[in-house]
């Protein structure tokens, strides 16, 4: 009886999760849909209610209902990590947990997500100043509050480890 109740609750939560992402998180989900359509030929799957696209990049992006993570089967990435395929698979799995954590930030912040999380996260990932800070002083990526929060949320919800670099 408990298993049936658990599966009903899971179904209800996933339905609510999708509805919230498409309403309260409409703006970022719409941008995510556009990016999804741009990468329509990439592999896709459902990841705990979100739509995950595995693209040929080592970067991850989360836009409402849509997450984009590296494709561990991409030939370029496999070549880069030819001696360590297990590391690549582990990295892709942990990055999925991290990006899923961002989807919960989207649930909490709704239309403010892109301004609050998106701006800070994009800047932290892409601006030379912060790249150099991470490189020169070995500052972990999770030092930025948006990223450590996403890690904690993803780990808390999924019970799996997130990225640690």
Secondary structure by P-SEA (a helix, b strand, c coil): caaaaaaaaaaaaaaaaaaaaaccaaaaaaaaaaaaaaacccbbbbcccbbbbbccccbbbbcccbbbbbccccaaaaaaacccaaaaaaaaaaaaaaaaaaaaaaaacccccccccaaaaaaaaccaaaaaaaaaacccccccaaaaaaaaaaaaacccccccc
